[in-house]
Every structure is written in C-alpha cells, then in structure tokens.
Amino acid sequence: MHWRKLLRVLHRDIGYIAAGLTIIYAISGIAVNHIQDWNPNYKIEKSTIILDSLPKNATKDETVVYVLKAINEKGEVKNTYRSSPNELEIFVEGNTILVNYLTKEVKQEKVNSRFFLKETNDLHLNKPKGLWTYIADIFAVALLFLAISGLFMIKGKNGIKGRGWWLTLIGFGIPLLFWLYYYL
C-alpha cells in the first residue's frame, strides 16, 4: 500500500475516534475559558427569607431544627457554627444557611453540580487520574499524529509545500505571539 494511502486510512480512522474526545474537550475548554464570567462546574443559587419568628431561649440545636423545617430543608446537617452572638451558620450538603437572630433573616447559598459540564471539566483537568491519565495521553498522541499526518495528505500548491506551509506557520505564530505578548 502506498504510504500516502495508508496515512489517509489511519488519519480517517484515528480521526473518527478522536472526534468524540475532541468534542468533549472543546465543550469543557470553552466553559473553563470563561471561568471569570461564571462557575462552569456549579450553579450557585442565593436566596433570602425572613421568618415570622425564631424560638425564644432555644438551644442551638433546637434553633437548627426549627430553621430547617421553616425553610423546608431536608438535607443532613454537616456542621453548625455560631459566627457571632447574632448569627448562626448551618452547613447542609449543598446548602450553606446563615441565620440572623435580630432580623430573623435566613440567607441560603445552594450549590448544585452542572450536569455534564462538571464531569467533562473534571476529565479535561484530569481529576480522575489513574487510567484516565493514559487515555488522555493516548488522545494527545493521536492529536499529534492527526496534526502531522494532515500536513502530508494533500500534494501540490495546496499541500505542505505551498499554501499549507504558510497556514501551518500562522498556526504556530498565533500562540507564539500571545506568549511573547503576555510573558515578555
């Protein structure tokens, strides 16, 4: 088999496998690139409720039970903390609750994972480690193969000896220019 034909077959088949991984990494990459605008892993909902009353002379534990019932929070209490004489913090899985004894104000900050995005970001950032590290390494080598083999797939003026050379230089030049701009 001619080497260029073998290159096309390998490029095509490896490209199909890499396509799914590339889509996952691209979605995650876009999400993580905009981390200053939003949290790509978690949706944070803040709310404030003013209770009609709080129990008088109640213990901290009694107050916790009362507040959780009043705001319809059914999660397991992880911890509580008296941050000041007038405030009580209640930590429930996925919810931080701040109770103000003077104003009867209850502030909540609920944290929920963003379905699909959190998982793709974890994979992109290699949080699972172990086997995933090897899969990510194989993917990186596959991308390297696709990039290099793609350079030699087309002959003539549109290939690497013509227009392809200049386009490849532009591809190297873009990150190089940003590197020079930001780090020098």
C-alpha positions in Angstrom: 0.0 0.0 0.0 1.3 3.4 -0.9 2.4 5.4 2.2 0.0 8.3 1.4 -3.0 6.0 1.1 -2.0 4.3 4.5 -1.7 7.8 6.0 -5.2 8.7 4.8 -6.7 5.5 6.2 -5.0 5.9 9.6 -5.8 9.6 9.6 -9.5 8.9 8.9 -9.9 6.1 11.5 -8.0 7.8 14.3 -9.8 11.0 13.4 -13.2 9.3 13.9 -12.2 8.0 17.4 -10.7 11.4 18.3 -13.8 13.3 17.2 -15.8 12.3 20.2 -13.0 13.2 22.6 -12.3 16.4 20.8 -16.0 17.5 21.2 -15.9 16.8 24.9 -12.6 18.6 25.4 -13.8 21.5 23.3 -17.0 22.0 25.3 -15.1 21.8 28.5 -12.4 24.2 27.1 -14.9 26.8 26.2 -16.6 26.5 29.7 -13.3 26.8 31.6 -12.0 29.6 29.4 -14.9 31.8 30.7 -14.4 30.9 34.4 -14.2 34.6 35.3 -17.8 35.1 34.0 -19.4 32.0 35.6 -18.7 28.8 37.5 -18.7 26.1 34.9 -18.9 23.3 37.5 -21.5 24.5 39.9 -24.8 26.5 39.8 -25.0 28.7 42.9 -28.4 29.9 43.9 -28.6 32.6 46.6 -31.9 33.4 48.4 -33.1 35.3 51.5 -36.2 34.5 53.6 -37.4 36.5 56.6 -39.0 34.2 59.2 -42.0 35.4 61.2 -40.3 34.3 64.4 -37.5 32.3 65.9 -37.8 30.3 69.1 -37.0 32.2 72.3 -34.4 30.8 74.6 -33.9 27.8 72.4 -30.7 25.8 72.2 -28.6 26.0 69.1 -29.8 22.5 68.1 -33.4 23.4 68.6 -32.9 26.6 66.5 -31.3 24.5 63.7 -34.3 22.1 63.7 -36.8 25.0 63.7 -35.0 26.9 60.8 -34.5 23.8 58.7 -38.2 23.0 59.0 -39.2 26.6 58.3 -37.2 26.7 55.0 -38.1 23.1 54.1 -34.5 21.9 54.1 -34.4 18.1 54.4 -30.6 17.6 53.9 -28.3 16.2 56.6 -26.7 18.8 58.8 -22.9 18.6 58.4 -22.0 21.2 60.9 -23.2 24.4 62.7 -21.3 27.4 63.8 -22.1 30.5 65.9 -20.2 33.1 63.8 -21.3 35.9 66.2 -23.8 36.3 69.1 -26.5 37.3 66.5 -25.7 34.8 63.7 -25.8 31.0 63.2 -24.4 29.2 60.3 -25.8 25.8 59.3 -24.0 23.6 56.8 -26.1 21.1 54.9 -24.9 19.1 52.0 -25.1 21.5 49.0 -26.5 24.4 51.1 -25.0 27.0 53.5 -27.5 28.7 55.7 -26.9 31.9 57.6 -29.5 32.8 60.3 -29.6 36.3 61.8 -31.3 36.3 65.2 -32.0 40.0 65.2 -33.6 40.4 61.7 -34.9 36.8 61.5 -33.3 36.8 58.1 -32.2 33.4 56.7 -29.8 33.5 53.8 -29.1 30.4 51.7 -26.5 29.6 49.2 -27.3 26.4 47.4 -24.7 24.7 45.3 -25.6 22.2 42.6 -23.3 20.5 40.0 -23.9 21.5 36.4 -24.9 18.2 34.8 -22.4 17.1 32.1 -20.2 20.2 32.3 -18.7 19.3 35.7 -17.9 15.8 34.6 -16.3 17.0 31.3 -14.3 19.6 33.1 -13.1 17.0 35.6 -12.0 14.8 32.7 -10.4 17.8 30.9 -8.4 18.7 34.0 -7.6 15.0 34.7 -9.2 14.9 38.1 -9.8 11.1 37.9 -6.1 10.4 37.4 -5.2 6.7 37.1 -6.4 5.1 33.9 -7.8 8.4 32.6 -4.3 9.8 32.5 -3.3 7.1 30.0 -6.4 7.7 27.9 -5.7 11.4 27.8 -2.1 10.7 26.9 -3.2 8.4 24.1 -5.6 11.1 22.9 -2.8 13.7 22.9 -0.6 11.4 20.9 -3.5 10.8 18.5 -4.0 14.5 18.1 -0.3 14.9 17.4 -0.5 12.2 14.8 -3.6 13.8 13.2 -1.8 17.2 13.0 1.4 15.8 11.5 -0.3 13.3 9.1 -2.7 16.1 8.0 0.3 18.1 6.8 1.2 15.5 4.2 -2.2 14.4 3.0 -2.5 16.9 0.1 0.0 17.3 -2.7 1.0 20.3 -4.7 0.3 24.0 -4.2 -2.4 23.4 -1.6 -0.2 21.0 0.4 2.6 21.5 2.8 4.9 22.6 0.0 2.6 25.5 -0.9 -0.3 27.1 0.9 -0.2 24.5 3.7 3.3 25.7 4.8 2.1 29.3 5.3 -1.1 28.2 7.1 1.0 26.0 9.4 3.3 28.9 10.2 0.3 31.0 11.1 -0.9 28.2 13.4 2.5 28.2 15.2 2.6 32.0 15.1 -0.7 32.7 17.0 0.3 31.1 20.3 3.9 32.3 19.9 2.7 35.9 19.5 0.4 35.6 22.6 3.3 34.0 24.5 5.6 36.9 23.6 2.9 39.5 24.5 1.9 38.0 27.9 5.2 36.6 29.1 7.9 39.0 27.9 
